[in-house]
């Protein structure tokens, strides 16, 4: 199966008929619910209080900013702290694959095989694109 470079892993699993679009949405929602909030992480590090977090959330909603942007704007966090929190958030968030297995949509052996096939397909698509660019130069 040829894969486009822009194909995400969830879309790939749908194309392979291993998951339905509805299942992928359920997995993504589960992953989002499992992602810790930056404010919570900042409180655990002692950088903010819960009262400050609520104030930042309110400001972020009013100005349509992300939490880190609003906290930085208020002088409560600096850019380095926001970067650290984002890294911690990413590390603490389960992967799409973990959520697929946890929800029982696929077992880990099938998922590992498909991840390998997906990564191989992306590498082939990347190589083809690079060759095509070289030809156009």
For each residue, the residues with C-beta under 8 A, 3 or more apart:
1: 15 16 117 121
2: 121 124 125
3: 7 12 118 121 122 124 125
4: 7 125
5: 122 125 126 129
6:
7: 3 4 11 12 15 121 122
8: 11 12
9: 12 13 96 97 115 118
10: 13 14 19 24 27 28 96
11: 7 8 14 15 24
12: 3 7 8 9 15 16 114 118 121
13: 9 10 16 18 19 24 100 106 114
14: 10 11 17 18 19 20 21 24
15: 1 7 11 12
16: 1 12 13 114
17: 14
18: 13 14 105 106 110 114
19: 10 13 14 23 24 27 100 105 106
20: 14 23 24
21: 14 24 25
22: 25 26
23: 19 20 26 27 103 105
24: 10 11 13 14 19 20 21 27 28
25: 21 22 28 29
26: 22 23 29 30 103
27: 10 19 23 24 30 31 96 99 100 103 105
28: 10 24 25 31 32 96 99
29: 25 26 32 33
30: 26 27 33 34 99 102 103
31: 27 28 34 35 93 94 95 96 99
32: 28 29 35
33: 29 30
34: 30 31 93 94 99
35: 31 32 89 92 93
36: 40 41 88 89 92 93
37: 40 41 67
38: 41 42 67 68 71 82 85 86 89
39: 42 43 48 50 53 56 57 67
40: 36 37 43 44 53
41: 36 37 38 44 45 85 88 89 92
42: 38 39 45 47 48 53 71 77 81 85
43: 39 40 46 47 48 49 50 53
44: 40 41
45: 41 42 85
46: 43
47: 42 43 76 77 81
48: 39 42 43 52 53 56 71 76 77
49: 43 52 53
50: 39 43 53 54
51: 54 55
52: 48 49 55 56 76
53: 39 40 42 43 48 49 50 56 57
54: 50 51 57 58
55: 51 52 58 59 74
56: 39 48 52 53 59 60 67 70 71 74 76
57: 39 53 54 60 61 67 70
58: 54 55 61 62
59: 55 56 62 63 65 70 73 74
60: 56 57 63 64 65 66 67 69 70
61: 57 58 64
62: 58 59
63: 59 60 70 73
64: 60 61
65: 59 60 69 70 73
66: 60 69 70
67: 37 38 39 56 57 60 70 71
68: 38 71 72 77 82 85 86
69: 60 65 66 72 73
70: 56 57 59 60 63 65 66 67 73 74
71: 38 42 48 56 67 68 74 76 77 82
72: 68 69 75 76 77 78 79 82
73: 59 63 65 69 70
74: 55 56 59 70 71
75: 72
76: 47 48 52 56 71 72
77: 42 47 48 68 71 72 81 82 85
78: 72 81 82
79: 72 82 83
80: 83 84
81: 42 47 77 78 84 85
82: 38 68 71 72 77 78 79 85 86
83: 79 80 86 87
84: 80 81 87 88
85: 38 41 42 45 68 77 81 82 88 89
86: 38 68 82 83 89 90
87: 83 84 90 91
88: 36 41 84 85 91 92
89: 35 36 38 41 85 86 92 93
90: 86 87 93
91: 87 88
92: 35 36 41 88 89
93: 31 34 35 36 89 90
94: 31 34 98 99 102
95: 31 98 99
96: 9 10 27 28 31 99 100
97: 9 100 101 111 115
98: 94 95 101 102
99: 27 28 30 31 34 94 95 96 102 103
100: 13 19 27 96 97 103 105 106 111
101: 97 98 104 105 106 107 108 111
102: 30 94 98 99
103: 23 26 27 30 99 100
104: 101
105: 18 19 23 27 100 101
106: 13 18 19 100 101 110 111 114
107: 101 110 111
108: 101 111 112
109: 112 113
110: 18 106 107 113 114
111: 97 100 101 106 107 108 114 115
112: 108 109 115 116
113: 109 110 116 117
114: 12 13 16 18 106 110 111 117 118
115: 9 97 111 112 118 119
116: 112 113 119 120
117: 1 113 114 120 121
118: 3 9 12 114 115 121 122
119: 115 116 122 123
120: 116 117 123 124
121: 1 2 3 7 12 117 118 124 125
122: 3 5 7 118 119 125 126
123: 119 120 126 127
124: 2 3 120 121 127 128
125: 2 3 4 5 121 122 128 129
126: 5 122 123 129 130
127: 123 124 130 131
128: 124 125 131 132
129: 5 125 126 132 133
130: 126 127 133 134
131: 127 128 134 135
132: 128 129 135 136
133: 129 130 136 137
134: 130 131 137
135: 131 132
136: 132 133
137: 133 134
